[in-house]
Amino acid sequence: MGLTHGLILTTGKAGAAVGPNSDDMLSYYKYDELVSTDSYKVLLENYTGGKEVFAYCVFSFDVIPQGDTISYDYMFTSEEYNELVDSHYNDAFAFFISGPGIVPDTNAGGRRNIARIPNSNVEVSINTVNNGNSNDLYPTGPCMNCACFENK
């Protein structure tokens, strides 16, 4: 993806992130690791349109702000591109913040998701950012937020 440094958060094998993504089914995770009452699972399902969450990765840290603005750069990738776009799977990315002065999202347990499509309130997922491609198993949907998508 052209990155020289950073952090990879994955539910699979980080070595598979090297790319290019030429394998339709490279995903790896264990289905039995999550329970239906897990608080992160429930929270994330609120951001995937109620679609079931099978796996997720959490990276938590504290920040002591020096001003009134926070920003970050991120790149969301998924093994589910392009073959499972517009299917019943919906890999997603969320960046939750909380603390004094933060107005939380509805049903987010006091947190606010600041990972949104630029200039919108739309969460980041394979079904909200894509080029409309899918495989023969699922119908090809329209391109969603195409300006934010790169097929690499």
N, CA and C atoms as an extended XYZ file, in Angstrom:
456
Properties=species:S:1:pos:R:3:atomname:S:1:resname:S:1:resid:I:1 pbc="F F F"
N         0.817       -1.195        0.000 N   MET     1
C         0.000        0.000        0.000 CA  MET     1
C         0.860        1.258        0.000 C   MET     1
N         2.172        1.096       -0.077 N   GLY     2
C         3.047        2.251       -0.163 CA  GLY     2
C         3.428        2.859        1.175 C   GLY     2
N         3.164        2.193        2.257 N   LEU     3
C         3.517        2.724        3.571 CA  LEU     3
C         4.952        2.355        3.927 C   LEU     3
N         5.656        3.289        4.550 N   THR     4
C         7.019        3.004        4.998 CA  THR     4
C         7.079        2.771        6.502 C   THR     4
N         6.050        3.195        7.219 N   HIS     5
C         5.994        2.970        8.657 CA  HIS     5
C         4.537        3.039        9.109 C   HIS     5
N         4.282        2.533       10.285 N   GLY     6
C         2.927        2.554       10.816 CA  GLY     6
C         2.647        1.311       11.621 C   GLY     6
N         1.380        1.069       11.857 N   LEU     7
C         0.920       -0.020       12.684 CA  LEU     7
C        -0.140       -0.798       11.914 C   LEU     7
N        -0.021       -2.109       11.879 N   ILE     8
C        -1.039       -2.949       11.251 CA  ILE     8
C        -1.889       -3.565       12.347 C   ILE     8
N        -3.186       -3.309       12.273 N   LEU     9
C        -4.143       -3.960       13.163 CA  LEU     9
C        -4.892       -4.963       12.313 C   LEU     9
N        -4.925       -6.204       12.735 N   THR    10
C        -5.509       -7.244       11.895 CA  THR    10
C        -6.234       -8.291       12.719 C   THR    10
N        -7.210       -8.925       12.106 N   THR    11
C        -7.861      -10.078       12.718 CA  THR    11
C        -7.309      -11.359       12.100 C   THR    11
N        -6.399      -11.207       11.180 N   GLY    12
C        -5.826      -12.353       10.483 CA  GLY    12
C        -4.329      -12.419       10.679 C   GLY    12
N        -3.633      -12.751        9.634 N   LYS    13
C        -2.186      -12.880        9.674 CA  LYS    13
C        -1.565      -11.637        9.041 C   LYS    13
N        -0.771      -10.892        9.814 N   ALA    14
C        -0.185       -9.641        9.342 CA  ALA    14
C         0.689       -9.868        8.108 C   ALA    14
N         1.333      -11.008        8.002 N   GLY    15
C         2.174      -11.306        6.842 CA  GLY    15
C         1.395      -11.319        5.541 C   GLY    15
N         0.103      -11.598        5.608 N   ALA    16
C        -0.736      -11.611        4.412 CA  ALA    16
C        -1.022      -10.205        3.908 C   ALA    16
N        -0.718       -9.191        4.708 N   ALA    17
C        -1.000       -7.807        4.326 CA  ALA    17
C         0.005       -7.267        3.316 C   ALA    17
N         1.065       -8.005        3.033 N   VAL    18
C         2.093       -7.536        2.108 CA  VAL    18
C         1.506       -7.274        0.728 C   VAL    18
N         0.599       -8.126        0.284 N   GLY    19
C        -0.056       -7.926       -1.009 CA  GLY    19
C         0.835       -8.334       -2.164 C   GLY    19
N         0.369       -8.254       -3.385 N   PRO    20
C        -0.952       -7.749       -3.729 CA  PRO    20
C        -2.043       -8.759       -3.365 C   PRO    20
N        -3.273       -8.273       -3.277 N   ASN    21
C        -4.404       -9.113       -2.911 CA  ASN    21
C        -4.885       -9.845       -4.162 C   ASN    21
N        -4.324      -11.008       -4.401 N   SER    22
C        -4.703      -11.787       -5.578 CA  SER    22
C        -5.403      -13.090       -5.208 C   SER    22
N        -5.668      -13.293       -3.929 N   ASP    23
C        -6.327      -14.499       -3.439 CA  ASP    23
C        -7.723      -14.134       -2.959 C   ASP    23
N        -8.755      -14.792       -3.508 N   ASP    24
C       -10.125      -14.463       -3.146 CA  ASP    24
C       -10.492      -14.843       -1.718 C   ASP    24
N        -9.777      -15.740       -1.109 N   MET    25
C       -10.158      -16.191        0.231 CA  MET    25
C        -8.934      -16.347        1.134 C   MET    25
N        -8.289      -15.262        1.461 N   LEU    26
C        -7.094      -15.303        2.285 CA  LEU    26
C        -7.397      -15.052        3.759 C   LEU    26
N        -8.627      -14.696        4.087 N   SER    27
C        -9.000      -14.363        5.462 CA  SER    27
C        -8.705      -15.522        6.402 C   SER    27
N        -8.378      -15.170        7.641 N   TYR    28
C        -8.116      -16.185        8.655 CA  TYR    28
C        -8.552      -15.655       10.011 C   TYR    28
N        -9.403      -16.353       10.681 N   TYR    29
C        -9.737      -16.070       12.066 CA  TYR    29
C       -10.500      -17.261       12.615 C   TYR    29
N       -10.646      -17.276       13.931 N   LYS    30
C       -11.350      -18.371       14.584 CA  LYS    30
C       -12.739      -17.899       14.972 C   LYS    30
N       -13.764      -18.601       14.502 N   TYR    31
C       -15.143      -18.217       14.781 CA  TYR    31
C       -15.506      -18.300       16.257 C   TYR    31
N       -14.868      -19.171       17.015 N   ASP    32
C       -15.288      -19.404       18.394 CA  ASP    32
C       -14.668      -18.426       19.393 C   ASP    32
N       -13.944      -17.410       18.927 N   GLU    33
C       -13.280      -16.492       19.849 CA  GLU    33
C       -14.217      -15.425       20.415 C   GLU    33
N       -15.334      -15.120       19.759 N   LEU    34
C       -16.235      -14.080       20.212 CA  LEU    34
C       -17.502      -14.670       20.806 C   LEU    34
N       -18.030      -14.005       21.798 N   VAL    35
C       -19.316      -14.397       22.357 CA  VAL    35
C       -20.326      -13.302       22.052 C   VAL    35
N       -21.600      -13.647       22.000 N   SER    36
C       -22.621      -12.703       21.542 CA  SER    36
C       -22.799      -11.503       22.466 C   SER    36
N       -22.364      -11.588       23.723 N   THR    37
C       -22.535      -10.473       24.643 CA  THR    37
C       -21.276       -9.620       24.790 C   THR    37
N       -20.226       -9.906       24.056 N   ASP    38
C       -18.989       -9.137       24.116 CA  ASP    38
C       -19.300       -7.666       23.813 C   ASP    38
N       -18.873       -6.741       24.683 N   SER    39
C       -19.248       -5.329       24.526 CA  SER    39
C       -18.699       -4.715       23.242 C   SER    39
N       -17.500       -5.093       22.817 N   TYR    40
C       -16.957       -4.560       21.562 CA  TYR    40
C       -17.730       -5.110       20.364 C   TYR    40
N       -18.089       -6.375       20.423 N   LYS    41
C       -18.871       -6.983       19.343 CA  LYS    41
C       -20.197       -6.244       19.167 C   LYS    41
N       -20.900       -6.018       20.265 N   VAL    42
C       -22.183       -5.313       20.222 CA  VAL    42
C       -21.987       -3.890       19.699 C   VAL    42
N       -20.974       -3.193       20.185 N   LEU    43
C       -20.685       -1.833       19.729 CA  LEU    43
C       -20.424       -1.793       18.235 C   LEU    43
N       -19.588       -2.692       17.730 N   LEU    44
C       -19.259       -2.702       16.306 CA  LEU    44
C       -20.456       -3.069       15.438 C   LEU    44
N       -21.321       -3.924       15.922 N   GLU    45
C       -22.511       -4.277       15.141 CA  GLU    45
C       -23.450       -3.083       14.968 C   GLU    45
N       -23.377       -2.111       15.882 N   ASN    46
C       -24.132       -0.871       15.706 CA  ASN    46
C       -23.600       -0.077       14.507 C   ASN    46
N       -22.345       -0.271       14.154 N   TYR    47
C       -21.711        0.479       13.070 CA  TYR    47
C       -21.646       -0.293       11.759 C   TYR    47
N       -22.156       -1.478       11.733 N   THR    48
C       -22.165       -2.261       10.490 CA  THR    48
C       -23.588       -2.527       10.035 C   THR    48
N       -24.499       -1.684       10.427 N   GLY    49
C       -25.893       -1.846       10.021 CA  GLY    49
C       -26.528       -3.090       10.604 C   GLY    49
N       -26.059       -3.530       11.773 N   GLY    50
C       -26.621       -4.705       12.418 CA  GLY    50
C       -26.064       -6.019       11.901 C   GLY    50
N       -25.112       -5.963       10.958 N   LYS    51
C       -24.515       -7.205       10.446 CA  LYS    51
C       -23.638       -7.816       11.526 C   LYS    51
N       -23.661       -9.128       11.618 N   GLU    52
C       -22.917       -9.821       12.665 CA  GLU    52
C       -21.414       -9.616       12.509 C   GLU    52
N       -20.760       -9.355       13.640 N   VAL    53
C       -19.310       -9.203       13.685 CA  VAL    53
C       -18.707      -10.549       14.072 C   VAL    53
N       -17.789      -11.043       13.237 N   PHE    54
C       -17.144      -12.330       13.507 CA  PHE    54
C       -15.785      -12.166       14.168 C   PHE    54
N       -15.082      -11.082       13.864 N   ALA    55
C       -13.750      -10.873       14.413 CA  ALA    55
C       -13.448       -9.380       14.430 C   ALA    55
N       -12.632       -8.959       15.369 N   TYR    56
C       -12.226       -7.560       15.425 CA  TYR    56
C       -10.896       -7.457       16.157 C   TYR    56
N       -10.289       -6.308       16.030 N   CYS    57
C        -9.023       -6.026       16.691 CA  CYS    57
C        -9.190       -4.727       17.466 C   CYS    57
N        -8.697       -4.674       18.693 N   VAL    58
C        -8.799       -3.482       19.526 CA  VAL    58
C        -7.389       -2.996       19.852 C   VAL    58
N        -7.172       -1.703       19.690 N   PHE    59
C        -5.930       -1.045       20.088 CA  PHE    59
C        -6.359        0.163       20.896 C   PHE    59
N        -6.039        0.183       22.170 N   SER    60
C        -6.517        1.226       23.061 CA  SER    60
C        -5.337        2.002       23.622 C   SER    60
N        -5.474        3.333       23.678 N   PHE    61
C        -4.425        4.168       24.257 CA  PHE    61
C        -5.042        5.455       24.789 C   PHE    61
N        -4.340        6.102       25.688 N   ASP    62
C        -4.787        7.363       26.262 CA  ASP    62
C        -4.018        8.513       25.632 C   ASP    62
N        -4.706        9.632       25.453 N   VAL    63
C        -4.104       10.837       24.895 CA  VAL    63
C        -4.386       11.996       25.837 C   VAL    63
N        -3.391       12.785       26.115 N   ILE    64
C        -3.595       14.019       26.866 CA  ILE    64
C        -3.489       15.150       25.850 C   ILE    64
N        -4.642       15.734       25.479 N   PRO    65
C        -4.639       16.739       24.418 CA  PRO    65
C        -3.926       18.026       24.830 C   PRO    65
N        -3.284       18.632       23.860 N   GLN    66
C        -2.617       19.916       24.063 CA  GLN    66
C        -3.426       21.050       23.446 C   GLN    66
N        -4.583       20.716       22.867 N   GLY    67
C        -5.439       21.709       22.232 CA  GLY    67
C        -6.843       21.164       22.112 C   GLY    67
N        -7.629       21.753       21.204 N   ASP    68
C        -9.033       21.351       21.070 CA  ASP    68
C        -9.300       20.534       19.811 C   ASP    68
N        -8.254       20.067       19.137 N   THR    69
C        -8.410       19.315       17.893 CA  THR    69
C        -7.534       18.067       17.919 C   THR    69
N        -8.079       16.970       17.388 N   ILE    70
C        -7.296       15.751       17.224 CA  ILE    70
C        -7.455       15.284       15.778 C   ILE    70
N        -6.378       14.795       15.195 N   SER    71
C        -6.451       14.255       13.842 CA  SER    71
C        -5.517       13.054       13.735 C   SER    71
N        -5.751       12.235       12.737 N   TYR    72
C        -4.924       11.060       12.518 CA  TYR    72
C        -5.046       10.656       11.058 C   TYR    72
N        -4.065        9.917       10.587 N   ASP    73
C        -4.101        9.350        9.244 CA  ASP    73
C        -4.253        7.849        9.385 C   ASP    73
N        -5.070        7.251        8.536 N   TYR    74
C        -5.234        5.812        8.563 CA  TYR    74
C        -5.536        5.312        7.159 C   TYR    74
N        -5.323        4.034        6.966 N   MET    75
C        -5.665        3.371        5.718 CA  MET    75
C        -6.436        2.110        6.085 C   MET    75
N        -7.652        1.999        5.603 N   PHE    76
C        -8.478        0.819        5.864 CA  PHE    76
C        -8.339       -0.126        4.672 C   PHE    76
N        -7.975       -1.349        4.948 N   THR    77
C        -7.905       -2.372        3.902 CA  THR    77
C        -8.663       -3.600        4.396 C   THR    77
N        -9.018       -4.459        3.478 N   SER    78
C        -9.755       -5.656        3.862 CA  SER    78
C        -9.547       -6.755        2.837 C   SER    78
N        -9.406       -7.975        3.300 N   GLU    79
C        -9.343       -9.124        2.401 CA  GLU    79
C       -10.690       -9.324        1.705 C   GLU    79
N       -11.743       -8.744        2.250 N   GLU    80
C       -13.070       -8.897        1.658 CA  GLU    80
C       -13.250       -8.082        0.370 C   GLU    80
N       -12.341       -7.110        0.105 N   TYR    81
C       -12.377       -6.403       -1.183 CA  TYR    81
C       -11.917       -7.350       -2.266 C   TYR    81
N       -12.344       -7.383       -3.419 N   ASN    82
C       -13.563       -6.827       -3.950 CA  ASN    82
C       -14.676       -7.871       -3.963 C   ASN    82
N       -14.310       -9.098       -3.695 N   GLU    83
C       -15.243      -10.198       -3.926 CA  GLU    83
C       -16.457      -10.219       -3.004 C   GLU    83
N       -16.412       -9.569       -1.851 N   LEU    84
C       -17.549       -9.638       -0.930 CA  LEU    84
C       -18.229       -8.288       -0.700 C   LEU    84
N       -17.924       -7.298       -1.544 N   VAL    85
C       -18.617       -6.015       -1.469 CA  VAL    85
C       -20.096       -6.237       -1.752 C   VAL    85
N       -20.938       -5.592       -0.991 N   ASP    86
C       -22.389       -5.661       -1.146 CA  ASP    86
C       -22.938       -7.058       -0.833 C   ASP    86
N       -22.200       -7.815       -0.024 N   SER    87
C       -22.675       -9.136        0.403 CA  SER    87
C       -23.138       -9.021        1.855 C   SER    87
N       -23.369      -10.155        2.498 N   HIS    88
C       -23.768      -10.132        3.901 CA  HIS    88
C       -22.573       -9.902        4.833 C   HIS    88
N       -21.343       -9.887        4.292 N   TYR    89
C       -20.158       -9.543        5.077 CA  TYR    89
C       -19.903       -8.045        4.925 C   TYR    89
N       -19.352       -7.411        5.948 N   ASN    90
C       -19.117       -5.983        5.866 CA  ASN    90
C       -17.972       -5.596        6.785 C   ASN    90
N       -16.724       -5.875        6.382 N   ASP    91
C       -15.585       -5.464        7.190 CA  ASP    91
C       -15.645       -3.957        7.387 C   ASP    91
N       -15.295       -3.509        8.594 N   ALA    92
C       -15.435       -2.098        8.927 CA  ALA    92
C       -14.245       -1.613        9.747 C   ALA    92
N       -14.114       -0.296        9.811 N   PHE    93
C       -13.086        0.346       10.631 CA  PHE    93
C       -13.746        1.430       11.464 C   PHE    93
N       -13.401        1.484       12.732 N   ALA    94
C       -13.907        2.539       13.612 CA  ALA    94
C       -12.757        3.048       14.470 C   ALA    94
N       -12.763        4.323       14.755 N   PHE    95
C       -11.772        4.951       15.631 CA  PHE    95
C       -12.577        5.699       16.689 C   PHE    95
N       -12.701        5.094       17.865 N   PHE    96
C       -13.540        5.647       18.918 CA  PHE    96
C       -12.736        6.520       19.864 C   PHE    96
N       -13.312        7.675       20.211 N   ILE    97
C       -12.724        8.527       21.234 CA  ILE    97
C       -13.769        8.763       22.309 C   ILE    97
N       -13.303        9.055       23.501 N   SER    98
C       -14.209        9.370       24.609 CA  SER    98
C       -13.468       10.279       25.574 C   SER    98
N       -14.222       10.940       26.394 N   GLY    99
C       -13.615       11.809       27.393 CA  GLY    99
C       -14.428       13.066       27.589 C   GLY    99
N       -13.956       13.938       28.464 N   PRO   100
C       -14.676       15.180       28.746 CA  PRO   100
C       -14.859       16.022       27.479 C   PRO   100
N       -16.080       16.490       27.259 N   GLY   101
C       -16.362       17.348       26.117 CA  GLY   101
C       -16.674       16.612       24.828 C   GLY   101
N       -16.519       15.285       24.795 N   ILE   102
C       -16.803       14.494       23.598 CA  ILE   102
C       -18.294       14.147       23.591 C   ILE   102
N       -18.974       14.500       22.517 N   VAL   103
C       -20.385       14.146       22.375 CA  VAL   103
C       -20.445       12.737       21.793 C   VAL   103
N       -20.949       11.764       22.556 N   PRO   104
C       -20.931       10.375       22.076 CA  PRO   104
C       -21.983       10.109       21.003 C   PRO   104
N       -21.726        9.083       20.202 N   ASP   105
C       -22.711        8.595       19.240 CA  ASP   105
C       -23.794        7.839       19.996 C   ASP   105
N       -24.971        7.750       19.405 N   THR   106
C       -26.063        6.974       19.982 CA  THR   106
C       -25.659        5.506       20.078 C   THR   106
N       -25.941        4.876       21.190 N   ASN   107
C       -25.649        3.449       21.419 CA  ASN   107
C       -24.171        3.116       21.306 C   ASN   107
N       -23.293        4.062       21.668 N   ALA   108
C       -21.852        3.804       21.563 CA  ALA   108
C       -21.170        3.759       22.920 C   ALA   108
N       -21.931        3.625       23.987 N   GLY   109
C       -21.329        3.480       25.308 CA  GLY   109
C       -20.439        4.643       25.697 C   GLY   109
N       -20.849        5.882       25.373 N   GLY   110
C       -20.063        7.054       25.734 CA  GLY   110
C       -18.936        7.373       24.775 C   GLY   110
N       -18.864        6.674       23.648 N   ARG   111
C       -17.780        6.873       22.670 CA  ARG   111
C       -18.300        7.552       21.406 C   ARG   111
N       -17.395        8.160       20.658 N   ARG   112
C       -17.722        8.748       19.368 CA  ARG   112
C       -16.774        8.172       18.323 C   ARG   112
N       -17.334        7.674       17.232 N   ASN   113
C       -16.538        7.137       16.123 CA  ASN   113
C       -16.143        8.307       15.223 C   ASN   113
N       -14.841        8.584       15.115 N   ILE   114
C       -14.386        9.679       14.267 CA  ILE   114
C       -13.815        9.186       12.933 C   ILE   114
N       -13.961        7.900       12.662 N   ALA   115
C       -13.580        7.362       11.342 CA  ALA   115
C       -14.810        7.446       10.453 C   ALA   115
N       -14.864        8.467        9.644 N   ARG   116
C       -16.006        8.718        8.767 CA  ARG   116
C       -15.511        9.045        7.365 C   ARG   116
N       -16.378        8.844        6.382 N   ILE   117
C       -16.086        9.285        5.025 CA  ILE   117
C       -15.960       10.808        5.096 C   ILE   117
N       -14.937       11.390        4.453 N   PRO   118
C       -14.753       12.848        4.533 CA  PRO   118
C       -16.041       13.619        4.217 C   PRO   118
N       -16.286       14.634        5.018 N   ASN   119
C       -17.436       15.533        4.862 CA  ASN   119
C       -18.780       14.815        4.937 C   ASN   119
N       -18.845       13.759        5.752 N   SER   120
C       -20.102       13.022        5.906 CA  SER   120
C       -20.176       12.433        7.306 C   SER   120
N       -21.255       11.737        7.584 N   ASN   121
C       -21.420       11.021        8.835 CA  ASN   121
C       -21.458        9.511        8.586 C   ASN   121
N       -20.915        9.069        7.436 N   VAL   122
C       -20.948        7.671        7.023 CA  VAL   122
C       -19.717        6.941        7.557 C   VAL   122
N       -19.951        5.798        8.220 N   GLU   123
C       -18.858        4.994        8.756 CA  GLU   123
C       -18.064        4.341        7.627 C   GLU   123
N       -16.856        3.892        7.943 N   VAL   124
C       -15.946        3.290        6.972 CA  VAL   124
C       -16.105        1.770        6.990 C   VAL   124
N       -16.428        1.195        5.827 N   SER   125
C       -16.546       -0.260        5.692 CA  SER   125
C       -16.422       -0.629        4.221 C   SER   125
N       -16.358       -1.926        3.926 N   ILE   126
C       -16.260       -2.316        2.515 CA  ILE   126
C       -17.539       -2.002        1.762 C   ILE   126
N       -18.663       -1.902        2.468 N   ASN   127
C       -19.922       -1.581        1.795 CA  ASN   127
C       -20.167       -0.084        1.650 C   ASN   127
N       -19.350        0.755        2.317 N   THR   128
C       -19.505        2.202        2.177 CA  THR   128
C       -18.382        2.841        1.381 C   THR   128
N       -17.270        2.117        1.169 N   VAL   129
C       -16.146        2.590        0.362 CA  VAL   129
C       -15.736        1.441       -0.548 C   VAL   129
N       -16.009        1.569       -1.850 N   ASN   130
C       -15.661        0.488       -2.776 CA  ASN   130
C       -15.810        0.962       -4.218 C   ASN   130
N       -15.476        0.084       -5.149 N   ASN   131
C       -15.646        0.422       -6.570 CA  ASN   131
C       -16.838       -0.312       -7.189 C   ASN   131
N       -17.658       -0.915       -6.338 N   GLY   132
C       -18.858       -1.583       -6.822 CA  GLY   132
C       -18.642       -3.008       -7.276 C   GLY   132
N       -17.392       -3.485       -7.286 N   ASN   133
C       -17.124       -4.845       -7.759 CA  ASN   133
C       -17.460       -5.884       -6.708 C   ASN   133
N       -17.891       -7.019       -7.163 N   SER   134
C       -18.065       -8.189       -6.305 CA  SER   134
C       -17.858       -9.409       -7.187 C   SER   134
N       -17.918      -10.573       -6.601 N   ASN   135
C       -17.733      -11.765       -7.425 CA  ASN   135
C       -19.087      -12.290       -7.895 C   ASN   135
N       -19.098      -13.430       -8.539 N   ASP   136
C       -20.325      -13.984       -9.096 CA  ASP   136
C       -21.330      -14.428       -8.031 C   ASP   136
N       -20.878      -14.596       -6.777 N   LEU   137
C       -21.782      -15.043       -5.724 CA  LEU   137
C       -22.756      -13.953       -5.295 C   LEU   137
N       -22.351      -12.687       -5.472 N   TYR   138
C       -23.167      -11.573       -5.010 CA  TYR   138
C       -23.335      -10.572       -6.146 C   TYR   138
N       -24.486       -9.924       -6.217 N   PRO   139
C       -24.697       -8.951       -7.296 CA  PRO   139
C       -23.750       -7.765       -7.172 C   PRO   139
N       -23.341       -7.219       -8.293 N   THR   140
C       -22.478       -6.049       -8.291 CA  THR   140
C       -23.309       -4.835       -7.912 C   THR   140
N       -22.886       -4.168       -6.871 N   GLY   141
C       -23.591       -2.974       -6.426 CA  GLY   141
C       -22.978       -1.727       -7.033 C   GLY   141
N       -23.580       -0.583       -6.758 N   PRO   142
C       -23.031        0.666       -7.270 CA  PRO   142
C       -21.755        1.038       -6.521 C   PRO   142
N       -20.918        1.796       -7.166 N   CYS   143
C       -19.710        2.322       -6.547 CA  CYS   143
C       -20.110        3.214       -5.371 C   CYS   143
N       -19.486        3.009       -4.217 N   MET   144
C       -19.799        3.799       -3.024 CA  MET   144
C       -18.563        4.576       -2.579 C   MET   144
N       -18.666        5.899       -2.525 N   ASN   145
C       -17.564        6.767       -2.099 CA  ASN   145
C       -16.271        6.406       -2.830 C   ASN   145
N       -16.387        6.318       -4.142 N   CYS   146
C       -15.306        5.851       -5.012 CA  CYS   146
C       -14.024        6.665       -4.877 C   CYS   146
N       -14.132        7.949       -4.604 N   ALA   147
C       -12.947        8.807       -4.499 CA  ALA   147
C       -12.050        8.379       -3.352 C   ALA   147
N       -12.593        7.647       -2.373 N   CYS   148
C       -11.827        7.184       -1.229 CA  CYS   148
C       -11.258        5.783       -1.436 C   CYS   148
N       -11.539        5.151       -2.597 N   PHE   149
C       -11.162        3.758       -2.823 CA  PHE   149
C       -10.011        3.643       -3.820 C   PHE   149
N        -9.033        2.786       -3.486 N   GLU   150
C        -7.967        2.406       -4.415 CA  GLU   150
C        -7.930        0.889       -4.456 C   GLU   150
N        -7.932        0.325       -5.643 N   ASN   151
C        -7.887       -1.135       -5.789 CA  ASN   151
C        -6.442       -1.568       -5.935 C   ASN   151
N        -5.837       -2.009       -4.835 N   LYS   152
C        -4.431       -2.436       -4.865 CA  LYS   152
C        -4.306       -3.861       -4.439 C   LYS   152
